[in-house]
Amino acid sequence: MLFRSPAHAANDLTCTISGASEISANGTLEPLAGGKNYYETVAGAEFIVQRDSGQMMGRFVNNSGSKVSVLDPGSAQTSYKVLSLRKGGRVQSQFFEVRLQDKGDLKPFVLVAAEVLHGTCKM
């Protein structure tokens, strides 16, 4: 477990997953249903994103061991974007985007990997 100083913690995002989907054989997004895999309990799960480094930590979302690049630090006009790549026997990737420019305390996110996770983040 990483411990952050209060100065850094204030800049972190706390994200809550609303749901998970997968791409069907015909190219549409379909919600992952109970019994398919461990994502059946994903709704309501939280994870933390360290904005300065792009590191993500949580039960369902974690990019430790990956090469993490913050593509856009985000602002009141743009989304925060992170790309994570992990090489091994095969390349695995994650693309994470939070719409910081949206009004309100909760900012919508999408995380695209083998599945698509979506929800909201707060600072």
C-alpha positions in Angstrom: 0.0 0.0 0.0 1.3 3.4 -0.9 0.9 6.3 1.5 0.7 9.8 0.1 1.3 13.0 1.8 -1.8 15.2 2.3 -0.5 17.7 -0.3 -0.5 14.9 -3.0 -3.6 13.2 -1.8 -5.7 16.4 -2.5 -4.7 16.1 -6.2 -5.7 12.4 -6.4 -8.9 11.2 -8.0 -11.2 8.8 -6.2 -13.2 6.9 -8.8 -16.3 4.7 -8.5 -17.1 2.2 -11.1 -20.8 2.2 -12.3 -20.5 -0.7 -14.7 -18.5 -2.8 -17.1 -19.1 -3.8 -20.7 -17.4 -5.9 -23.3 -17.3 -5.8 -27.1 -19.6 -8.4 -28.7 -18.8 -10.4 -31.8 -20.9 -7.9 -33.8 -19.0 -4.9 -32.5 -21.6 -3.6 -30.0 -21.0 -2.9 -26.3 -22.8 -5.3 -24.0 -22.9 -5.1 -20.2 -21.0 -7.8 -18.4 -23.6 -9.9 -16.7 -23.4 -11.9 -13.4 -21.6 -15.2 -13.7 -19.4 -14.1 -16.7 -16.3 -13.3 -14.6 -15.1 -11.4 -11.6 -16.5 -8.2 -13.0 -20.0 -9.2 -11.9 -19.3 -7.4 -8.6 -17.5 -4.4 -10.1 -20.4 -1.8 -9.7 -19.6 0.3 -6.7 -16.0 -0.6 -6.5 -13.5 2.3 -6.0 -10.0 3.0 -7.1 -7.5 5.8 -6.7 -5.7 7.6 -9.4 -2.6 9.6 -8.6 -2.9 12.5 -11.1 0.7 13.4 -11.2 2.0 9.9 -12.1 -1.1 8.3 -13.5 -0.8 5.3 -11.1 -4.1 3.6 -10.4 -4.7 1.4 -7.4 -7.8 -0.7 -6.6 -9.3 -4.1 -6.6 -10.5 -4.0 -10.3 -8.2 -1.3 -11.6 -4.4 -1.4 -11.1 -1.6 -0.4 -13.5 1.4 -1.3 -11.3 4.1 -2.9 -13.3 3.1 -1.0 -16.4 4.8 1.9 -18.2 2.4 4.7 -17.4 2.2 7.9 -19.4 0.0 10.9 -18.5 -1.0 12.0 -22.0 -2.9 15.1 -20.8 -2.9 16.5 -17.3 -6.5 17.8 -17.8 -7.9 21.2 -17.0 -11.2 23.1 -16.8 -11.3 22.8 -20.6 -9.8 19.3 -21.3 -9.9 15.7 -20.1 -7.3 14.0 -18.0 -5.8 11.1 -20.0 -3.5 8.2 -19.1 -2.1 5.3 -21.2 -0.7 2.2 -19.5 1.3 -0.4 -21.3 2.6 -3.7 -19.9 4.9 -5.9 -21.9 5.4 -9.6 -21.2 4.3 -12.6 -23.3 1.8 -10.2 -24.8 1.3 -6.4 -24.7 -1.6 -5.3 -22.5 -2.9 -1.7 -22.6 -5.3 0.5 -20.7 -6.6 3.9 -21.8 -8.2 6.0 -19.0 -10.0 9.3 -19.5 -11.8 11.6 -17.0 -13.8 14.6 -18.3 -12.5 17.2 -15.9 -14.2 19.9 -17.9 -17.7 18.7 -17.0 -19.5 20.8 -14.4 -20.1 19.4 -10.9 -18.2 17.5 -8.4 -18.5 14.1 -10.1 -16.5 13.8 -13.4 -17.4 10.9 -15.8 -14.6 8.4 -16.7 -14.0 5.6 -19.1 -11.3 3.0 -18.9 -10.7 0.8 -22.0 -8.8 -2.4 -21.7 -10.0 -5.9 -22.4 -13.3 -4.6 -21.1 -14.7 -1.1 -20.8 -15.3 0.3 -17.3 -17.2 3.5 -16.7 -18.2 5.6 -13.8 -17.4 8.9 -12.0 -14.4 10.4 -10.2 -14.1 13.1 -7.6 -11.1 15.1 -6.5 
